[in-house]
Amino acid sequence: MMEKSCCCHKTTERTEDERKRLIHRLNRIEGQIRGIRGMVEKNIYCTDILTQSAAATAAVNAFNKELLASHIRRCVVRDIRAGKDEVIDELVATLQKLMK
């Protein structure tokens, strides 16, 4: 459920399972990035680093897809049902940022 806090930031309450899945993905991405940094520090061949970078990009995209699907199913649907059609503009802006 999205609520406004006193700082004018929206929040989303997630199930413990959803939170764990997202954090697990982020931990894997963080490990991939650390690995890439280590490859650069060790002067590993460019193509090998680029391959790992592409894998990290794919992992970030998978994280975004999971979070976006959850956002649409929960937050967007709830707001539309509540008559808050401005959520559609927010979703469009978010999709435009993701598709740059």
Jmol script that loads the backbone (N, CA, C; Angstrom):
load data "model"
ATOM      1  N   MET A   1       0.849  -1.173   0.000  1.00  0.00           N
ATOM      2  CA  MET A   1       0.000   0.000   0.000  1.00  0.00           C
ATOM      3  C   MET A   1       0.891   1.231   0.000  1.00  0.00           C
ATOM      4  N   MET A   2       0.618   2.163  -0.883  1.00  0.00           N
ATOM      5  CA  MET A   2       1.398   3.395  -0.938  1.00  0.00           C
ATOM      6  C   MET A   2       0.745   4.425  -0.030  1.00  0.00           C
ATOM      7  N   GLU A   3       1.567   5.075   0.757  1.00  0.00           N
ATOM      8  CA  GLU A   3       1.087   6.118   1.641  1.00  0.00           C
ATOM      9  C   GLU A   3       2.040   7.279   1.553  1.00  0.00           C
ATOM     10  N   LYS A   4       1.543   8.457   1.852  1.00  0.00           N
ATOM     11  CA  LYS A   4       2.429   9.617   1.914  1.00  0.00           C
ATOM     12  C   LYS A   4       2.958   9.728   3.337  1.00  0.00           C
ATOM     13  N   SER A   5       4.252   9.939   3.450  1.00  0.00           N
ATOM     14  CA  SER A   5       4.831  10.154   4.766  1.00  0.00           C
ATOM     15  C   SER A   5       4.927  11.654   5.011  1.00  0.00           C
ATOM     16  N   CYS A   6       5.406  12.021   6.165  1.00  0.00           N
ATOM     17  CA  CYS A   6       5.509  13.433   6.501  1.00  0.00           C
ATOM     18  C   CYS A   6       6.522  14.165   5.620  1.00  0.00           C
ATOM     19  N   CYS A   7       7.386  13.438   4.955  1.00  0.00           N
ATOM     20  CA  CYS A   7       8.415  14.044   4.103  1.00  0.00           C
ATOM     21  C   CYS A   7       7.952  14.136   2.645  1.00  0.00           C
ATOM     22  N   CYS A   8       6.688  13.897   2.378  1.00  0.00           N
ATOM     23  CA  CYS A   8       6.124  13.954   1.032  1.00  0.00           C
ATOM     24  C   CYS A   8       6.684  12.881   0.112  1.00  0.00           C
ATOM     25  N   HIS A   9       7.165  11.788   0.653  1.00  0.00           N
ATOM     26  CA  HIS A   9       7.638  10.661  -0.141  1.00  0.00           C
ATOM     27  C   HIS A   9       6.595   9.554  -0.059  1.00  0.00           C
ATOM     28  N   LYS A  10       6.322   8.949  -1.207  1.00  0.00           N
ATOM     29  CA  LYS A  10       5.411   7.819  -1.212  1.00  0.00           C
ATOM     30  C   LYS A  10       6.172   6.585  -0.744  1.00  0.00           C
ATOM     31  N   THR A  11       5.465   5.677  -0.125  1.00  0.00           N
ATOM     32  CA  THR A  11       6.065   4.409   0.285  1.00  0.00           C
ATOM     33  C   THR A  11       5.177   3.280  -0.194  1.00  0.00           C
ATOM     34  N   THR A  12       5.753   2.091  -0.261  1.00  0.00           N
ATOM     35  CA  THR A  12       5.006   0.904  -0.647  1.00  0.00           C
ATOM     36  C   THR A  12       5.285  -0.188   0.363  1.00  0.00           C
ATOM     37  N   GLU A  13       4.233  -0.727   0.948  1.00  0.00           N
ATOM     38  CA  GLU A  13       4.405  -1.870   1.843  1.00  0.00           C
ATOM     39  C   GLU A  13       4.448  -3.116   0.989  1.00  0.00           C
ATOM     40  N   ARG A  14       5.491  -3.919   1.193  1.00  0.00           N
ATOM     41  CA  ARG A  14       5.661  -5.158   0.437  1.00  0.00           C
ATOM     42  C   ARG A  14       5.554  -6.343   1.378  1.00  0.00           C
ATOM     43  N   THR A  15       5.187  -7.479   0.814  1.00  0.00           N
ATOM     44  CA  THR A  15       5.194  -8.691   1.618  1.00  0.00           C
ATOM     45  C   THR A  15       6.640  -9.038   1.945  1.00  0.00           C
ATOM     46  N   GLU A  16       6.819  -9.812   2.970  1.00  0.00           N
ATOM     47  CA  GLU A  16       8.170 -10.239   3.341  1.00  0.00           C
ATOM     48  C   GLU A  16       8.809 -11.033   2.199  1.00  0.00           C
ATOM     49  N   ASP A  17       8.022 -11.864   1.525  1.00  0.00           N
ATOM     50  CA  ASP A  17       8.534 -12.648   0.401  1.00  0.00           C
ATOM     51  C   ASP A  17       8.996 -11.741  -0.741  1.00  0.00           C
ATOM     52  N   GLU A  18       8.190 -10.740  -1.079  1.00  0.00           N
ATOM     53  CA  GLU A  18       8.567  -9.820  -2.149  1.00  0.00           C
ATOM     54  C   GLU A  18       9.832  -9.053  -1.781  1.00  0.00           C
ATOM     55  N   ARG A  19       9.886  -8.569  -0.563  1.00  0.00           N
ATOM     56  CA  ARG A  19      11.065  -7.828  -0.102  1.00  0.00           C
ATOM     57  C   ARG A  19      12.314  -8.705  -0.193  1.00  0.00           C
ATOM     58  N   LYS A  20      12.215  -9.949   0.240  1.00  0.00           N
ATOM     59  CA  LYS A  20      13.353 -10.870   0.189  1.00  0.00           C
ATOM     60  C   LYS A  20      13.802 -11.119  -1.248  1.00  0.00           C
ATOM     61  N   ARG A  21      12.846 -11.324  -2.159  1.00  0.00           N
ATOM     62  CA  ARG A  21      13.190 -11.564  -3.573  1.00  0.00           C
ATOM     63  C   ARG A  21      13.915 -10.365  -4.169  1.00  0.00           C
ATOM     64  N   LEU A  22      13.403  -9.159  -3.910  1.00  0.00           N
ATOM     65  CA  LEU A  22      14.028  -7.958  -4.458  1.00  0.00           C
ATOM     66  C   LEU A  22      15.427  -7.748  -3.876  1.00  0.00           C
ATOM     67  N   ILE A  23      15.565  -7.933  -2.583  1.00  0.00           N
ATOM     68  CA  ILE A  23      16.878  -7.760  -1.948  1.00  0.00           C
ATOM     69  C   ILE A  23      17.851  -8.818  -2.449  1.00  0.00           C
ATOM     70  N   HIS A  24      17.378 -10.036  -2.653  1.00  0.00           N
ATOM     71  CA  HIS A  24      18.239 -11.091  -3.196  1.00  0.00           C
ATOM     72  C   HIS A  24      18.768 -10.692  -4.571  1.00  0.00           C
ATOM     73  N   ARG A  25      17.885 -10.180  -5.418  1.00  0.00           N
ATOM     74  CA  ARG A  25      18.313  -9.724  -6.746  1.00  0.00           C
ATOM     75  C   ARG A  25      19.344  -8.597  -6.625  1.00  0.00           C
ATOM     76  N   LEU A  26      19.072  -7.650  -5.733  1.00  0.00           N
ATOM     77  CA  LEU A  26      19.999  -6.524  -5.553  1.00  0.00           C
ATOM     78  C   LEU A  26      21.357  -7.000  -5.025  1.00  0.00           C
ATOM     79  N   ASN A  27      21.352  -7.961  -4.127  1.00  0.00           N
ATOM     80  CA  ASN A  27      22.617  -8.501  -3.619  1.00  0.00           C
ATOM     81  C   ASN A  27      23.421  -9.157  -4.739  1.00  0.00           C
ATOM     82  N   ARG A  28      22.735  -9.874  -5.627  1.00  0.00           N
ATOM     83  CA  ARG A  28      23.422 -10.498  -6.765  1.00  0.00           C
ATOM     84  C   ARG A  28      24.000  -9.435  -7.695  1.00  0.00           C
ATOM     85  N   ILE A  29      23.221  -8.382  -7.947  1.00  0.00           N
ATOM     86  CA  ILE A  29      23.702  -7.290  -8.802  1.00  0.00           C
ATOM     87  C   ILE A  29      24.920  -6.630  -8.163  1.00  0.00           C
ATOM     88  N   GLU A  30      24.838  -6.383  -6.880  1.00  0.00           N
ATOM     89  CA  GLU A  30      25.960  -5.766  -6.172  1.00  0.00           C
ATOM     90  C   GLU A  30      27.218  -6.630  -6.297  1.00  0.00           C
ATOM     91  N   GLY A  31      27.055  -7.937  -6.164  1.00  0.00           N
ATOM     92  CA  GLY A  31      28.191  -8.849  -6.325  1.00  0.00           C
ATOM     93  C   GLY A  31      28.759  -8.818  -7.736  1.00  0.00           C
ATOM     94  N   GLN A  32      27.870  -8.742  -8.728  1.00  0.00           N
ATOM     95  CA  GLN A  32      28.333  -8.662 -10.110  1.00  0.00           C
ATOM     96  C   GLN A  32      29.139  -7.388 -10.335  1.00  0.00           C
ATOM     97  N   ILE A  33      28.673  -6.280  -9.806  1.00  0.00           N
ATOM     98  CA  ILE A  33      29.364  -5.000  -9.975  1.00  0.00           C
ATOM     99  C   ILE A  33      30.727  -5.052  -9.289  1.00  0.00           C
ATOM    100  N   ARG A  34      30.786  -5.608  -8.086  1.00  0.00           N
ATOM    101  CA  ARG A  34      32.079  -5.755  -7.402  1.00  0.00           C
ATOM    102  C   ARG A  34      33.024  -6.625  -8.227  1.00  0.00           C
ATOM    103  N   GLY A  35      32.480  -7.680  -8.834  1.00  0.00           N
ATOM    104  CA  GLY A  35      33.294  -8.548  -9.678  1.00  0.00           C
ATOM    105  C   GLY A  35      33.835  -7.815 -10.891  1.00  0.00           C
ATOM    106  N   ILE A  36      33.013  -6.983 -11.494  1.00  0.00           N
ATOM    107  CA  ILE A  36      33.455  -6.197 -12.649  1.00  0.00           C
ATOM    108  C   ILE A  36      34.563  -5.233 -12.230  1.00  0.00           C
ATOM    109  N   ARG A  37      34.382  -4.581 -11.097  1.00  0.00           N
ATOM    110  CA  ARG A  37      35.419  -3.669 -10.600  1.00  0.00           C
ATOM    111  C   ARG A  37      36.733  -4.422 -10.402  1.00  0.00           C
ATOM    112  N   GLY A  38      36.647  -5.611  -9.850  1.00  0.00           N
ATOM    113  CA  GLY A  38      37.848  -6.427  -9.658  1.00  0.00           C
ATOM    114  C   GLY A  38      38.506  -6.790 -10.978  1.00  0.00           C
ATOM    115  N   MET A  39      37.687  -7.058 -11.986  1.00  0.00           N
ATOM    116  CA  MET A  39      38.238  -7.366 -13.309  1.00  0.00           C
ATOM    117  C   MET A  39      38.994  -6.167 -13.879  1.00  0.00           C
ATOM    118  N   VAL A  40      38.434  -4.976 -13.707  1.00  0.00           N
ATOM    119  CA  VAL A  40      39.107  -3.764 -14.189  1.00  0.00           C
ATOM    120  C   VAL A  40      40.422  -3.578 -13.436  1.00  0.00           C
ATOM    121  N   GLU A  41      40.390  -3.766 -12.124  1.00  0.00           N
ATOM    122  CA  GLU A  41      41.597  -3.602 -11.307  1.00  0.00           C
ATOM    123  C   GLU A  41      42.690  -4.588 -11.725  1.00  0.00           C
ATOM    124  N   LYS A  42      42.287  -5.776 -12.210  1.00  0.00           N
ATOM    125  CA  LYS A  42      43.251  -6.804 -12.611  1.00  0.00           C
ATOM    126  C   LYS A  42      43.595  -6.733 -14.098  1.00  0.00           C
ATOM    127  N   ASN A  43      43.121  -5.688 -14.765  1.00  0.00           N
ATOM    128  CA  ASN A  43      43.389  -5.501 -16.195  1.00  0.00           C
ATOM    129  C   ASN A  43      42.930  -6.684 -17.051  1.00  0.00           C
ATOM    130  N   ILE A  44      41.785  -7.220 -16.713  1.00  0.00           N
ATOM    131  CA  ILE A  44      41.204  -8.324 -17.485  1.00  0.00           C
ATOM    132  C   ILE A  44      40.839  -7.801 -18.874  1.00  0.00           C
ATOM    133  N   TYR A  45      40.861  -8.683 -19.839  1.00  0.00           N
ATOM    134  CA  TYR A  45      40.581  -8.346 -21.230  1.00  0.00           C
ATOM    135  C   TYR A  45      39.197  -7.695 -21.370  1.00  0.00           C
ATOM    136  N   CYS A  46      39.138  -6.636 -22.186  1.00  0.00           N
ATOM    137  CA  CYS A  46      37.922  -5.814 -22.330  1.00  0.00           C
ATOM    138  C   CYS A  46      36.680  -6.637 -22.637  1.00  0.00           C
ATOM    139  N   THR A  47      36.774  -7.567 -23.564  1.00  0.00           N
ATOM    140  CA  THR A  47      35.606  -8.352 -23.966  1.00  0.00           C
ATOM    141  C   THR A  47      35.037  -9.145 -22.790  1.00  0.00           C
ATOM    142  N   ASP A  48      35.918  -9.653 -21.954  1.00  0.00           N
ATOM    143  CA  ASP A  48      35.461 -10.400 -20.778  1.00  0.00           C
ATOM    144  C   ASP A  48      34.722  -9.486 -19.801  1.00  0.00           C
ATOM    145  N   ILE A  49      35.232  -8.283 -19.630  1.00  0.00           N
ATOM    146  CA  ILE A  49      34.561  -7.315 -18.745  1.00  0.00           C
ATOM    147  C   ILE A  49      33.214  -6.925 -19.336  1.00  0.00           C
ATOM    148  N   LEU A  50      33.185  -6.669 -20.645  1.00  0.00           N
ATOM    149  CA  LEU A  50      31.923  -6.296 -21.288  1.00  0.00           C
ATOM    150  C   LEU A  50      30.879  -7.398 -21.172  1.00  0.00           C
ATOM    151  N   THR A  51      31.307  -8.641 -21.251  1.00  0.00           N
ATOM    152  CA  THR A  51      30.378  -9.764 -21.085  1.00  0.00           C
ATOM    153  C   THR A  51      29.761  -9.746 -19.691  1.00  0.00           C
ATOM    154  N   GLN A  52      30.595  -9.505 -18.678  1.00  0.00           N
ATOM    155  CA  GLN A  52      30.077  -9.429 -17.310  1.00  0.00           C
ATOM    156  C   GLN A  52      29.198  -8.204 -17.108  1.00  0.00           C
ATOM    157  N   SER A  53      29.554  -7.111 -17.755  1.00  0.00           N
ATOM    158  CA  SER A  53      28.737  -5.902 -17.671  1.00  0.00           C
ATOM    159  C   SER A  53      27.352  -6.141 -18.276  1.00  0.00           C
ATOM    160  N   ALA A  54      27.315  -6.852 -19.396  1.00  0.00           N
ATOM    161  CA  ALA A  54      26.024  -7.179 -20.017  1.00  0.00           C
ATOM    162  C   ALA A  54      25.184  -8.047 -19.092  1.00  0.00           C
ATOM    163  N   ALA A  55      25.823  -8.968 -18.387  1.00  0.00           N
ATOM    164  CA  ALA A  55      25.100  -9.813 -17.432  1.00  0.00           C
ATOM    165  C   ALA A  55      24.536  -8.971 -16.285  1.00  0.00           C
ATOM    166  N   ALA A  56      25.300  -7.994 -15.828  1.00  0.00           N
ATOM    167  CA  ALA A  56      24.818  -7.106 -14.760  1.00  0.00           C
ATOM    168  C   ALA A  56      23.648  -6.264 -15.258  1.00  0.00           C
ATOM    169  N   THR A  57      23.729  -5.792 -16.493  1.00  0.00           N
ATOM    170  CA  THR A  57      22.627  -5.028 -17.078  1.00  0.00           C
ATOM    171  C   THR A  57      21.367  -5.881 -17.152  1.00  0.00           C
ATOM    172  N   ALA A  58      21.517  -7.133 -17.572  1.00  0.00           N
ATOM    173  CA  ALA A  58      20.368  -8.046 -17.641  1.00  0.00           C
ATOM    174  C   ALA A  58      19.773  -8.272 -16.251  1.00  0.00           C
ATOM    175  N   ALA A  59      20.624  -8.346 -15.243  1.00  0.00           N
ATOM    176  CA  ALA A  59      20.142  -8.540 -13.872  1.00  0.00           C
ATOM    177  C   ALA A  59      19.371  -7.319 -13.393  1.00  0.00           C
ATOM    178  N   VAL A  60      19.844  -6.133 -13.707  1.00  0.00           N
ATOM    179  CA  VAL A  60      19.123  -4.901 -13.339  1.00  0.00           C
ATOM    180  C   VAL A  60      17.785  -4.860 -14.070  1.00  0.00           C
ATOM    181  N   ASN A  61      17.781  -5.232 -15.345  1.00  0.00           N
ATOM    182  CA  ASN A  61      16.524  -5.256 -16.100  1.00  0.00           C
ATOM    183  C   ASN A  61      15.529  -6.240 -15.499  1.00  0.00           C
ATOM    184  N   ALA A  62      15.999  -7.394 -15.058  1.00  0.00           N
ATOM    185  CA  ALA A  62      15.115  -8.383 -14.430  1.00  0.00           C
ATOM    186  C   ALA A  62      14.544  -7.832 -13.125  1.00  0.00           C
ATOM    187  N   PHE A  63      15.373  -7.140 -12.350  1.00  0.00           N
ATOM    188  CA  PHE A  63      14.901  -6.489 -11.117  1.00  0.00           C
ATOM    189  C   PHE A  63      13.808  -5.480 -11.454  1.00  0.00           C
ATOM    190  N   ASN A  64      14.060  -4.635 -12.460  1.00  0.00           N
ATOM    191  CA  ASN A  64      13.086  -3.619 -12.863  1.00  0.00           C
ATOM    192  C   ASN A  64      11.773  -4.245 -13.321  1.00  0.00           C
ATOM    193  N   LYS A  65      11.841  -5.319 -14.083  1.00  0.00           N
ATOM    194  CA  LYS A  65      10.621  -5.990 -14.557  1.00  0.00           C
ATOM    195  C   LYS A  65       9.796  -6.511 -13.388  1.00  0.00           C
ATOM    196  N   GLU A  66      10.464  -7.136 -12.423  1.00  0.00           N
ATOM    197  CA  GLU A  66       9.739  -7.675 -11.264  1.00  0.00           C
ATOM    198  C   GLU A  66       9.100  -6.555 -10.455  1.00  0.00           C
ATOM    199  N   LEU A  67       9.846  -5.482 -10.212  1.00  0.00           N
ATOM    200  CA  LEU A  67       9.318  -4.362  -9.426  1.00  0.00           C
ATOM    201  C   LEU A  67       8.201  -3.644 -10.177  1.00  0.00           C
ATOM    202  N   LEU A  68       8.360  -3.468 -11.481  1.00  0.00           N
ATOM    203  CA  LEU A  68       7.331  -2.801 -12.281  1.00  0.00           C
ATOM    204  C   LEU A  68       6.039  -3.611 -12.298  1.00  0.00           C
ATOM    205  N   ALA A  69       6.145  -4.916 -12.479  1.00  0.00           N
ATOM    206  CA  ALA A  69       4.948  -5.762 -12.482  1.00  0.00           C
ATOM    207  C   ALA A  69       4.206  -5.663 -11.153  1.00  0.00           C
ATOM    208  N   SER A  70       4.957  -5.679 -10.069  1.00  0.00           N
ATOM    209  CA  SER A  70       4.349  -5.545  -8.748  1.00  0.00           C
ATOM    210  C   SER A  70       3.693  -4.183  -8.598  1.00  0.00           C
ATOM    211  N   HIS A  71       4.362  -3.144  -9.065  1.00  0.00           N
ATOM    212  CA  HIS A  71       3.823  -1.782  -8.971  1.00  0.00           C
ATOM    213  C   HIS A  71       2.504  -1.660  -9.738  1.00  0.00           C
ATOM    214  N   ILE A  72       2.465  -2.209 -10.927  1.00  0.00           N
ATOM    215  CA  ILE A  72       1.239  -2.128 -11.733  1.00  0.00           C
ATOM    216  C   ILE A  72       0.112  -2.902 -11.060  1.00  0.00           C
ATOM    217  N   ARG A  73       0.410  -4.127 -10.635  1.00  0.00           N
ATOM    218  CA  ARG A  73      -0.628  -4.978 -10.033  1.00  0.00           C
ATOM    219  C   ARG A  73      -1.171  -4.404  -8.729  1.00  0.00           C
ATOM    220  N   ARG A  74      -0.310  -3.770  -7.955  1.00  0.00           N
ATOM    221  CA  ARG A  74      -0.734  -3.293  -6.643  1.00  0.00           C
ATOM    222  C   ARG A  74      -1.073  -1.803  -6.674  1.00  0.00           C
ATOM    223  N   CYS A  75      -0.093  -0.974  -6.892  1.00  0.00           N
ATOM    224  CA  CYS A  75      -0.246   0.472  -6.724  1.00  0.00           C
ATOM    225  C   CYS A  75      -1.097   1.107  -7.817  1.00  0.00           C
ATOM    226  N   VAL A  76      -0.789   0.787  -9.064  1.00  0.00           N
ATOM    227  CA  VAL A  76      -1.506   1.420 -10.174  1.00  0.00           C
ATOM    228  C   VAL A  76      -2.976   1.004 -10.166  1.00  0.00           C
ATOM    229  N   VAL A  77      -3.228  -0.276 -10.011  1.00  0.00           N
ATOM    230  CA  VAL A  77      -4.615  -0.756  -9.988  1.00  0.00           C
ATOM    231  C   VAL A  77      -5.383  -0.118  -8.837  1.00  0.00           C
ATOM    232  N   ARG A  78      -4.777  -0.062  -7.658  1.00  0.00           N
ATOM    233  CA  ARG A  78      -5.448   0.539  -6.497  1.00  0.00           C
ATOM    234  C   ARG A  78      -5.787   2.000  -6.755  1.00  0.00           C
ATOM    235  N   ASP A  79      -4.824   2.751  -7.301  1.00  0.00           N
ATOM    236  CA  ASP A  79      -5.062   4.174  -7.525  1.00  0.00           C
ATOM    237  C   ASP A  79      -6.115   4.415  -8.599  1.00  0.00           C
ATOM    238  N   ILE A  80      -6.098   3.626  -9.663  1.00  0.00           N
ATOM    239  CA  ILE A  80      -7.120   3.777 -10.705  1.00  0.00           C
ATOM    240  C   ILE A  80      -8.502   3.480 -10.119  1.00  0.00           C
ATOM    241  N   ARG A  81      -8.602   2.423  -9.345  1.00  0.00           N
ATOM    242  CA  ARG A  81      -9.895   2.087  -8.720  1.00  0.00           C
ATOM    243  C   ARG A  81     -10.361   3.190  -7.779  1.00  0.00           C
ATOM    244  N   ALA A  82      -9.408   3.915  -7.193  1.00  0.00           N
ATOM    245  CA  ALA A  82      -9.739   5.017  -6.277  1.00  0.00           C
ATOM    246  C   ALA A  82      -9.984   6.321  -7.034  1.00  0.00           C
ATOM    247  N   GLY A  83      -9.940   6.274  -8.369  1.00  0.00           N
ATOM    248  CA  GLY A  83     -10.192   7.463  -9.168  1.00  0.00           C
ATOM    249  C   GLY A  83      -8.994   8.379  -9.332  1.00  0.00           C
ATOM    250  N   LYS A  84      -7.820   7.900  -8.959  1.00  0.00           N
ATOM    251  CA  LYS A  84      -6.598   8.713  -9.069  1.00  0.00           C
ATOM    252  C   LYS A  84      -5.927   8.426 -10.416  1.00  0.00           C
ATOM    253  N   ASP A  85      -6.524   8.970 -11.474  1.00  0.00           N
ATOM    254  CA  ASP A  85      -6.032   8.689 -12.822  1.00  0.00           C
ATOM    255  C   ASP A  85      -4.647   9.272 -13.095  1.00  0.00           C
ATOM    256  N   GLU A  86      -4.182  10.188 -12.260  1.00  0.00           N
ATOM    257  CA  GLU A  86      -2.840  10.745 -12.453  1.00  0.00           C
ATOM    258  C   GLU A  86      -1.753   9.681 -12.354  1.00  0.00           C
ATOM    259  N   VAL A  87      -2.088   8.536 -11.748  1.00  0.00           N
ATOM    260  CA  VAL A  87      -1.128   7.442 -11.659  1.00  0.00           C
ATOM    261  C   VAL A  87      -0.755   6.932 -13.053  1.00  0.00           C
ATOM    262  N   ILE A  88      -1.636   7.109 -14.014  1.00  0.00           N
ATOM    263  CA  ILE A  88      -1.341   6.679 -15.384  1.00  0.00           C
ATOM    264  C   ILE A  88      -0.207   7.525 -15.959  1.00  0.00           C
ATOM    265  N   ASP A  89      -0.266   8.830 -15.758  1.00  0.00           N
ATOM    266  CA  ASP A  89       0.813   9.703 -16.226  1.00  0.00           C
ATOM    267  C   ASP A  89       2.130   9.357 -15.531  1.00  0.00           C
ATOM    268  N   GLU A  90       2.055   9.060 -14.254  1.00  0.00           N
ATOM    269  CA  GLU A  90       3.244   8.666 -13.507  1.00  0.00           C
ATOM    270  C   GLU A  90       3.834   7.377 -14.073  1.00  0.00           C
ATOM    271  N   LEU A  91       2.971   6.410 -14.389  1.00  0.00           N
ATOM    272  CA  LEU A  91       3.424   5.144 -14.959  1.00  0.00           C
ATOM    273  C   LEU A  91       4.063   5.355 -16.326  1.00  0.00           C
ATOM    274  N   VAL A  92       3.442   6.187 -17.152  1.00  0.00           N
ATOM    275  CA  VAL A  92       4.005   6.476 -18.479  1.00  0.00           C
ATOM    276  C   VAL A  92       5.385   7.112 -18.334  1.00  0.00           C
ATOM    277  N   ALA A  93       5.534   8.069 -17.429  1.00  0.00           N
ATOM    278  CA  ALA A  93       6.828   8.719 -17.211  1.00  0.00           C
ATOM    279  C   ALA A  93       7.870   7.706 -16.732  1.00  0.00           C
ATOM    280  N   THR A  94       7.460   6.804 -15.870  1.00  0.00           N
ATOM    281  CA  THR A  94       8.369   5.769 -15.368  1.00  0.00           C
ATOM    282  C   THR A  94       8.814   4.842 -16.502  1.00  0.00           C
ATOM    283  N   LEU A  95       7.868   4.432 -17.338  1.00  0.00           N
ATOM    284  CA  LEU A  95       8.205   3.564 -18.473  1.00  0.00           C
ATOM    285  C   LEU A  95       9.140   4.277 -19.445  1.00  0.00           C
ATOM    286  N   GLN A  96       8.942   5.552 -19.656  1.00  0.00           N
ATOM    287  CA  GLN A  96       9.838   6.313 -20.539  1.00  0.00           C
ATOM    288  C   GLN A  96      11.251   6.350 -19.980  1.00  0.00           C
ATOM    289  N   LYS A  97      11.383   6.484 -18.670  1.00  0.00           N
ATOM    290  CA  LYS A  97      12.717   6.474 -18.050  1.00  0.00           C
ATOM    291  C   LYS A  97      13.377   5.106 -18.207  1.00  0.00           C
ATOM    292  N   LEU A  98      12.593   4.057 -18.042  1.00  0.00           N
ATOM    293  CA  LEU A  98      13.144   2.700 -18.140  1.00  0.00           C
ATOM    294  C   LEU A  98      13.558   2.352 -19.563  1.00  0.00           C
ATOM    295  N   MET A  99      12.949   2.989 -20.547  1.00  0.00           N
ATOM    296  CA  MET A  99      13.194   2.625 -21.942  1.00  0.00           C
ATOM    297  C   MET A  99      14.192   3.543 -22.636  1.00  0.00           C
ATOM    298  N   LYS A 100      14.908   4.336 -21.892  1.00  0.00           N
ATOM    299  CA  LYS A 100      15.918   5.230 -22.499  1.00  0.00           C
ATOM    300  C   LYS A 100      17.024   4.416 -23.115  1.00  0.00           C
TER     301      LYS A 100
END
end "model"
wireframe off; spacefill off
backbone 0.3
color backbone group
